[in-house]
Amino acid sequence: LGNSLRHVLMQDRKKVEFCGYSVPHPSEPVVQIRVQTLQPRKEGEKRATAAEALIDGCQTLISQCSHVLGKLEEACPEVVQDRIKLEEMQKKL
């Protein structure tokens, strides 16, 4: 997840100057992300905050994953059935 998010954030060259991530320990579900935004190119423009860039990056990554899942489900209908079964199992928990 960290690498995918870092990749998406680095594609936003208008806002993001640097993005890195680390996983402090592989047995813990924690990813630390560092985002540094760019100074605006034009006077009067606001500098994007790291939180805004991170939110945009997350939304882009979700959109990309949804697109890939849709294409996979079109090509392999059995994936749809597996997803439905998984969602039903999660509801029972």
N, C-alpha and C positions, 0 to 999 in steps of 0.2 A: 504494500500500500504506500509506503513512504517513497519508494522510487517512482511509482506511477504518478503520485501527486507532485513530486519534485519536477518530473518531466513536464507535466501540464503547466505548472507555474512558470517554469523557465521559457515556455512558448510565448508567454505574455510579455513581450519585449517593451511594451509601452509603460508597464507598471513595475515589473519585477527586475531588479538588478542581480540579485543572488537568492538562491534557495538551496538549502541543504537539509539533510535529515540524519538522525542517528537512532539506533536501537540500543538503549543502555544495557539490556540483558535479554538474550534470546528467549528466556523462559517467562518473561513478563510481557503482557500485551500493551507495550508503551512505545510510541514513536515520538521523538522530539523533532520539531520542524523549525527551521530558522528561515525567515523571509525578510529580505531587505528590498525596499522599494526605491524606485528612481525619483530623482528630482524632476518636477515638471519641465517640459521643454519650452513652454510659452509662459510668459509672465501672467499672473492672475489665476493660473490653474492651481487647483489644490493637489498636493501630493497624496497619492493613495496610501492608506494605512496598510500595514502588514495583514491585519485582520480582514480588510476588504479584499485584498489580493487572495488570501487564503480561502475566503468564502467563494469568490469567483472561480478559483481553481477547483474547489470541491464540486461546485455545480457543473463545471465543464467535465470533470472526470465522471460524475454520475451520468451525465448525458451520453458520454462516449460509451460507458459500460452498458447503458440501456440500448444503445444502437447495436452494439456487438451482440448482446443477448437476443435482440429481435432478429438479427440476421441468422444467428445460430438456431433459433427456434423455427425459423422458416426452412432452413436446410435440414434440420433433424427434428421432426415432430416428437420423437421420444423424449427430447429434452424438456418439452412442455409438461409432459406427464410426470417426469422426475421432479420438476419445480413445484408442481401442484402437490405431489406427495410430501415434499419437504415442507411446504407451507402448512399443510394439514398437521404434520408432526409438531411443528413449532407452536401451533395454536393449542395443542394438547398440553404443552409444557406450561 
